[in-house]
Amino acid sequence: MLIHPWDAPREDAEWQRWLSVHDFGQLAVNGLPGDPPHVQPLHFAYDAGRQEAVTHLARPHPLWRALEADPDVLLSVVDDYVYVPGPWQAAPDEPPEHGVPTSLYAAVQLRCRARIVDDPAGKAELLNRQVGHFQPEGGSARAAVGEAPYGRMLSGIRGLRLEVTGVRAKFKYAGKRSEEVQDRIADGLARRGGPGDAAARAHLLRRGGPGDAAARAHLLRRRGA
């Protein structure tokens, strides 16, 4: 993933906050010799303090053989993406039809070392961590070895701890564009109001280009955000 300076996170907390609420991604695992890579969509729970993500898959899953052969994996998350029409991107001194279309998006890639969890108590602990993340309000019984309702199901899954060894994050929201073009894109997203437009606009206004914090705050006030 190419990351220009104007698209890079301003600090680690930026991508960590984003990842805490964007918890569905794709796990890429190197295939066995002669096979293509495996790419598995899945929910996960990321823990910044432990620097790991946890998840689980069914025991018959074909991914396990590849993971056992090569535990170095990549967890990729992409969201808050929109298409930006060319005229919105046109420079102030050029015709609208000369503007170049683009995509805006946020992306985090976690390079991880996968640890398979087969111990029943360990699997129950991972499941409870996941449910606690996705259902902080509760409502489901806790998983416990030998106890209903989930104890008998533990044998049908394997847990997965993904220990983060590297991070690449990108927030591509017109950071290199002039204030005038950024305003035009923000206005266009507000008018269009399609899927993802509000989230993308919020990122654009929050980041406000490559300037310092005071400049970004000025842009936010000026744009009424």
N, C-alpha and C positions, 0 to 999 in steps of 0.2 A: 504494500500500500504506500503510494507516494504521499508524503506529508510536507506541504510547503510551510514555511515559518508562520504565515498568517492563518493557517488552518490548525496549528498545533494547540493543544490545551494550554491554558494560561497557568495552570498548576495541576498537580495530581488530583486534588479534591474535585476538579471539574469533571473529569471522566469517572471518578469514583462515585460521585453523586448520581451521575447519569446512569451508570451501570447498576446502581442499587434499585432503580425502578424500571430498567430495561433488562429483563431476566429471561428472555427467550432468544436463543441463538443457534448457531450451527457448530458442531464439533467436527473438526477435520482431523482425520487419522490416516497416517501413511498406510497404503495398502500392502498386502503381502506381495512378494515378487511376482510380477505378471499381472497384478490386479491394479485397478485405478484406486485413488484415495477414497476412503469412506467419508461421507459427509452426513452427519446425523442431526436433524433439528431436535431441539430439546429445551425444556425449562431447566433452570439451574438457580442456585442461591449463591451469591457472591458475598464473601466475608472479607472486607478490607483489612480488618485487624489480623486475621489469620493468613491473609494473602492466599486465599484459595477459593475455589468454587466447588460446590457439591451437587451431585445429581445421581441418578440411577437408571439402569436399563434392564430389560428382561433378560433372564439368563440365556435363552436361545439366540440372542442377538449375534449376528455375524461379526460385529465390531470387536468382540472380545479377543479373537485370535490375533487381529491386527494390533490391538493395544498391548497384548502380551509380547508381541514381537518387537514393537517400537512404542514405548510409552510417551514419547515426545509428541505433543498434540497442539492444536491451535483452536481456541474457542473464539468465534467471530460473532459480533453483534452489530447489526446495522438497523437504524430506525430514524424517525423524524426526517424522512427523505421526501423531496418534492422535485418536480420538473419545473424549470424556469424558462419561459419562452424567450427567444432571442431578443425581441424588442425591449424587454425589461432590462436587458443587460447592455444595451447600446450606450456608448460613451456620449456625453453631452454634445460633442461636436460631430457626431456621425448620424446618418439616417437610421431610424428605428429598425428598418429591415436589414441593416448590417450587423445588428447585435448577434452575439453567439449564444445559442441555447446552452444550458448547463443543468447539472443536478446539484442540489444541496442535500447534505446528509450528515448524520453523526455516526461514527464507527469506532468500536473498540475491539482490538484483537489481543487476546491473552495467550501468550505462549506458556504452556503448562507441562508439568511432569505428572502423568496420570498414575494414581495409586488405586488399585482395585481392592474393594472391601468385600470380603466373603464371610467374615465373622458375623453371626446373627446379631449380637449386641451392637456391633459397629454399624451394621446396616440400619438397625432400628434408630440409632442416634442420628445418622444422616437423614433418614426419612423425617424424623421429628424436626430437625433443623430446616428442612425444606418446607414442611407444612407450616412451621412457625413463621417463615418468611412470607409465604403466600397467603396464609390465613392468620394474621396476627389477632384477629377477633376470636379465634378458636372455632369450636363447633365440631371438630373431629376428635375421635379418640386417639390417644398416643399409641405409637407402635411399641410393643414390648415383646421380648422373646417368650413364646409359649402362652401368650395371652390373647384372647379375642379382642377385636376382630381381625387384627392384622398379623398376629404372630405366625399363623400358619402360612401366610403369603410370603414371608421373608425368603423362603427357599427358592422362590420363583424369580428373584431379582439378584443383581449384583450392584453394590454401591460403587461410586466413583468419586474420588477426591482429586481435584485438579489443582496442584500446587503451582502457583504462578511464578514463572521464572523471567518473564519479560512482558512489557506492555507497549503497544502502539495504539495511539488514539488520535482521532481526527474530527474536527468540527468545521466542515466546509460550508461556510455561510457568508460568501461574498466578502471575505475579509480584505481582499486586495482592491476592491472596488471603491470608487469615490463615494463620498457621503450622498451625493445626488443620486447615484445609481442604487445605492443601498436603500435610500428612501423610496425609490421607484419600485424596487423589488418588494419591499415591505408593504407598500400600498397595494401592489398587485396581488400579493398573497392574501391580504385582508379582504379585497374585493372578491377574489375567486372563492375563497372559503371551502376548498376541497379537502379531501383526506390528507392529513399531515400538514396542511398549510399553516394552521395556528401554531403548531409546535415549531415548525421551521422559522416562522416569523419571530417567535419568542427568542429563539437562539440568535437570530440575526440582530435583533435589538439588544439582547443581553451582551453579546460580544462587541458589537459596535465598531468593528474594524480594528486595525493594528495599533491604535493609540493607547494612551494610558487610561487609568481608571476614571480620572476626572473627565477626560474627553468622552468616554463611553457614557458616563452619567449625564453629560450635557446632551448627547444624542438621544438618550432615553427620554429626557424631559422635553426636548424639542419635538420628538415624535409622539408624545402623548402616551407613552407606554408605562 
